[in-house]
Amino acid sequence: MKSLFAETLYTGDEVLRNTHLLFEGTVVKGTSMEPKGEFLGRFPVVTPAFIDAHSHIGMERSGEPSATEGEANERMESLLFLADALDSVQMDDRAFRDSVEMGVLYSCVLPGSGNIVGGRTAVIRNYAHSTTDALIARCGVKAAFGYNPMSTRDWKGTRPHTRMGALSLLRARLALVKAKLEKGRKGSRADAALTAEEDVIRDLLQGRQVLRVHVHKIDDIASLLRLQEEFGVRITVEHACDVHDGRIFSALKARGVPVVFGPLDAFAYKVELKHENWRNVRYLLESGVEFGLMTDHPVVAQRNLLLELRWFIRCGLNRQDAIEIITRRNAQILGVDGFLGTLGKGKWASFSCWNGDPFDVTRYPVKVVAEGEVIFEEGE
């Protein structure tokens, strides 16, 4: 058993004052008024491990030029159901260490948005030695609507020039597999035989995989909802930075579609971000839609994930509610809330000990613990 004293403990569900956090092995055992076992010290603030719900860390790497070394986008075809983001992650990316030092211990890495379908996603440990050790969960298949897929017409393969062209290519592939599955149910075994790519599409059509869709603009989200109606796929909306009224967020709430919002603090570098503004956070909050937060690293450096929360506080959230966004809420959307996201009993003992209020930029973690082991201490 190990313990530490927190003047303020953000559990991811609530705020506790002047309590001891207890953990044994890799998991939290609870809280206590008294220390138990090995005592690790007293700290002003303790927070759960932060989780970045959408990034390209390890794929677009610190110190390597994106044009020649970056691996977020594969240019050989526009529909890549079998590509796996994990295969392009390199754990020696210096950005991982920067993230760990600021309490961001877990990332969902996704292929980029240059393709209509980019491939499989992976939730990883930022502190792992290799990608095999890093992987903790899968979280769907990446897709992209809007400007990005139609801006890559000089890449290889069949490429769309318009939004309707991109959607027609995706719709055709989904419809083909849907038809095969329907024939299979009628007893035609030959027609029911699926390729490896079609196996992935079947899982999307049957709700066993989530389609995680890069999309910024209101009407592109509307197109996505029409596709969802047509094929019954489970989806998340990734980004939504150009949404500048609350009606489409309310529509997503009504359908139970989560939003992974952001990144905040990025430059609006293209036309489809002309309405991007931190004030759009108000529409997200007022709608009541389920949401999390991303950095889209390297668009915003992942080490700055916590800093993005200041806009939510400016819109009225308290510190606990804000921290929940990058802990409990992100864990729920990624499907890892069974072991991450809060410091409840039985959850992984992954947390950061701060030398003061984390929202004060002069403060920083002095100790970081991952699955019960100290992986960073001030002065290293």
N, C-alpha and C positions, 0 to 999 in steps of 0.2 A: 504494500500500500504506500502511496505517496500523497502528499497534500501541499496546498499553498493557500495563503490568505489573500483575499481580494477585498479591498475597500468597496469597490463596485464590480459586480459580476454580471455581465450581460450574457444571459444563458441562450439567447436566440428566441426565447419565449417570454422572458420577464427579466426584471432587474432585481438583483439581490444585493444587500449591503452588508459589509463586515461579516463575511462568511468564508469558510474553508471549502475549497473544491477538492474532492477526493477522487483518486483514480488508481486503478490497479492493472498492471499489464497494459493493454492497449485501450481499455475502456473506462469511462466515467462510472464511479460508484455512487456519486451523490454529493451532497453538501453537508457540512457539520459546523457547529459552533466551536468545536475543538479540533486541533490538528491530529492527524493519525499517521503513523508510519514515518517515512522519510519526509522531512519538511523542506520545501524548496524555496521558501521565502515569502515576504509580504510585497504586495504590488497594489498600486493605486487602482488599476483597471485590468480586468481580464475579459477577453472576447473569444467567441468561438472562431475556429479557422474560417477565413473568408474563402468564398468560392466564386470564381469568374465563370459565368454561365455561357460565354461565347468568346472564343479567342482563337488566334493562330500562333500562339506562342510555341516555340520549338520548330515551327514550319517556316515562318519569317523570322530569321535569327539575328540577334544583336551582333553588329560588326560584320555582317555578310550582306552585300548589296542585293536588294530584292530582285532586280532585273536579271541577275545571272545566277544567284544562289537560292532565291526564295522558292518555296515549294507549296504554297497555299493553293495554287491553281495548276491543274494538269490541262494542257492545251490540245490534247490529241483528239478529243471528241466532246460534244456538248452534253451528252447524257452518260454519266459514269456511276452506275449503281454499285459497282464492285470496288471502286477506289476506297481506300481506308486512310483517313487522316493520320492515324497512329504510325503508319509506315513512313511518313515523311517527317515525323518529330525527331529531333536530336536533343537528347537531354543535357548536352554540354552547352546549350544556349545560355549565355550569361544572364539573360532576363529571368530565368527560373530563380536564380539566387536572389536577384533584386526583389522578386515577388515574395519569396519566403521571408526575407528580412522585413517586409511590411505586412506579414500575416496572411498573405494570399497563398494558401497551401494546395489548392485544388483548382483545376481548369477543365472546362469542356473545350476540346480542340475540334475544329471543323474545317473542312475544305473551304476554299474561298468561294466567291460569288460570281466568278466569270462564266461558270457553266450553269445550264438549266438544272442539272443534277450534278452535284460535286462529289458525293460519296458518303461513306459512313463517318460517324463522329465517335469521339472517345472522351470519357471523363478520366482524368489522370492525376496522380500525385506529382506536385511540382518538385518534390524533394527526392524522387526516385533515382536510382543509378542507371536504369535502362528502361526502355519503353515497355518491355514485358512486365517489369516490376511496377511500372507507373500505372498501368491500366487498372481501374476499379469498376468501370461500368460502361455500357454503351447507351447512347441517347439519340437514336434515330438516324435519319438520312438527310443530308443538307441539300436544299434546293434554292433557287434564286428566281425572283420575279423582278420586273421593272427594267431599269436602264442597263444594269451590268451585263446580263447575258447577250443583249443585242449590241453591246459595244465591243464584242470580241469577234467580229466577223472576219478578221484577218487571221484568226487561229485555225487550226486544222479541224477537219470533220464537217458535219452538217451544222451550219450556224444560222441563227435567225437574224433578221434585220429589223424586226419590229417586236413589240410585245405580243401581238396576236400570233406572230410566227413562232415565238418561243413557247407559248402556251399550246399551240397546235402540235408541236413536236412532243411535248410532255403528255398531252391528252391522248395522242395516238398510241404512245407506248403503254399508258395505263389501260386504254380501251382494249388493246390487243390481249393483254394478260387477263383482263376481266372476262373477255369472250372465251378464252381458253379454259378458265376456271368454270364458267357456266357450262361449257360443253363437257368438261370432266364430270360435273355433277349429273349429267345426263347419260353417262356411261361410256363416252368416247375416250378411251385411254390414250390413243395416239395424239388427239388434239390437246389432251390435258398435260402432256409431257412438257416440263418447263426447263428452260436453261437456268444457269446460275443467276444471271441478272434478273430473270423473270421470277425466281424464288424470292428475291428481295422485293420486287414489285408486289408479289402476292402477299407478303407480310405487311406491306403498306396498305393494300386494299382490305386486308382482314384485320387491321388495327393492331397488329403485333409490333409494328414499327411506327415511329412518329416521323412525319415529314416536317423538317425544320426549315422554314422558308425565309430567306433574306428578302425583305420588302420594306420600302420606306413610305410610299405615297398612299393616300386614302383609296384611290381607284384601283391601285394594284392589289391592295388588301381586299377590295370588293371582288376583284377577279379571282383571287385565291379562295374566297368564300364560295363563289359559284363552282369552282373546281371541287371543293369539299362536298358541296351538295350533290354534285354529279357522281362522285366516286366514293364518298363516305370515308375518306382518309382522315386520320388524326393529324392535327397540325399544331405547330407553334408559329407565332409571328416573331421574327427576329429583326430588330432595329426599330421600325415605325417612327423614325426621327422627324419625318416631314408631316406627321399627323398633327393638324393645327385646329381641330375641334374634337369634341368628345364623342360624337355619334358613332364613329366606326369602332372606338374602344368599347362602347356600350353594346354594339352588335357582337363583338368578340366575347364579352362577358356573358351575353345571353346564350352563346353557343359553347361556353366552357373552353374557349381557346386562350391559352396563356400567351403573354407577351414577354419576350426577353428584350428589354428596352436599352437603347443606347447605340453607340457610345456618346456620352456627354463630354463636352470639352474638346471635341474634334472640330477641325475646320470644315465648313460646308463647301466641299470642293466640286460639287456637280449640281446640275440644274434641279434634279429631283430632291435636293436638300434645301431648296430656296426658302422653305418655311421652317427650317430647323431652328429651334430656339429652346433654351432651358425652360421657358415658361410653358412649353407643351407638357411638362411634367404634371401640371395642374389637371389637364384633361385626363391623363392616365390615372391620377389619384381619384378624381371625382367620379370616374366611370365605375370604379369598384372591380375592374378586371384583374384577374390574377396576373402578377408580373414579377419579373426579376430584373437583373441589371448585368450589363456586359462592359468590357473595355474594348472588345474587338482588336485586342493587341495584335499588331503594333500601332493601330490607329490611335489608341491611347495606351500608353505604357501600363502594363498590368499592375505594376507596383502602385499606381495611382487610383486603383479601384475604390478605396475608401473615400478619396477626395471627391469623387463624383457624387457621393451622398449629400454633400453640402447643399445641392440644389433641392433635394427633397426636404431637407430641414428648412430651407428658405420658403418652401411651399407649405410648411406647417407641421411636418412630422417631428416627433421627438427623437432623441438619440437612439432609444431602444428600437422604435419602429424602423428607423433608418438602417440600423445594423441588421435587423431581420431580413432586409432586402438581399444582402450579399451573404447571408448565412442560411436561415431557414427557408426563405422563399426560393432562392436559387436551388437549394437542395431538393425541394419538392418538385420543381419543374424538371430537374434532371433525373428525378427518380432515385436519388441517393439519400433521401431523408430518413431511411431506416437506420442509418449509421452516421450521418453527417448533418450539419445544419444547426444543431443545438447542443448544449452541454447537459442534456438529460441523462438519467441513469441508463447505462448500456450503450450509449453512443460512443464513438471513437473519442479518445482523449486527445483531441487536436485543438489547440488554442494558442492565443498570444497573450503575454503579460506586458502591459504598457506602463511607462513611467509617468503617465498622466492622461488627461482627456485625449482620446485618439483624434478628435476633431480639431485639436490645437496642433497646427502644423509643426510646432517645435517639439512635439512629443512623438515617441516611436516605441516599437516593441523592444524590450530588454531581454526577453526570453521567449522563444517559440518552441512549442511542443507539438509533435506529430505522432499520433497513435502511441502516446505514452512516453516517447523518447525526446529529449531535448535536442533539437537540430540547429538551433541558433541561439547565441547569447551575445549581449552587447560586448563589444571589444574584440570580437573575432575578426 
